[in-house]
């Protein structure tokens, strides 16, 4: 299953996050992205915050004034089956970056998710995002010897 990055977003801390064309992702998150609340945001298990563009569109259709980056997500992604983006799911972002979903930010199934970075690299708007399944995901994680 594949999707695309609609927006890459960073801020010095807080929301909304601002769109950037590209960013380097490290094991601690996106370069140039800060967190005011270190207790609840950031760190290796919450390095990247991800949300579905379709969820944002649904909220906008209900009348909520929301835009990509407005809820604090770093990567806004379109085209994935969001119900499959669950803890332990593995995403390949662009050519290099591999992340593992660690937890929901608030509400399971219809929430932003946090991810740990397994393979750092750079991402940009328009990059493909692949939800890796079963054997393929296990092989990647196994090869990284986590």
WOQUIJO-V691922 format. One record per backbone hydrogen bond with DSSP energy under -0.5 kcal/mol. NH is the residue of the N-H (numbers start at 1). CO is the residue of the C=O. Records with the same first field share a line. If there is no record, write none. Layout:
# WOQUIJO-V691922
NH=CO / CO
This chain:
# WOQUIJO-V691922
3=129
4=78
5=127
6=4 / 76
7=76
8=20
9=74
10=18
17=69
18=10
20=8
23=123
25=121
26=24 / 29
29=26
30=47
31=24
33=30
34=11 / 32
38=36
40=37
41=37
42=46
46=43
47=44 / 115
48=115
50=113
51=75
53=77
56=52
57=53
58=54
59=55
60=56
61=57
62=58
63=60
64=59
66=64
70=67
72=69
74=49
75=49
76=7
77=51 / 75
78=4
82=80
84=81
85=82
86=84
88=101
89=86
90=132
91=99
92=130
93=91 / 97
94=92 / 128
97=93
98=119
99=91
100=116
101=89
102=114
103=114
105=112
106=112
108=106
110=107
113=50
114=103
115=48
116=100
118=98 / 116
119=98
121=25
123=23
125=21
126=5
127=124
129=3
130=92
131=1
132=90 / 130
136=133
137=133
138=134
139=135
140=136
141=137
142=138
143=139
144=140 / 141
145=142
146=141
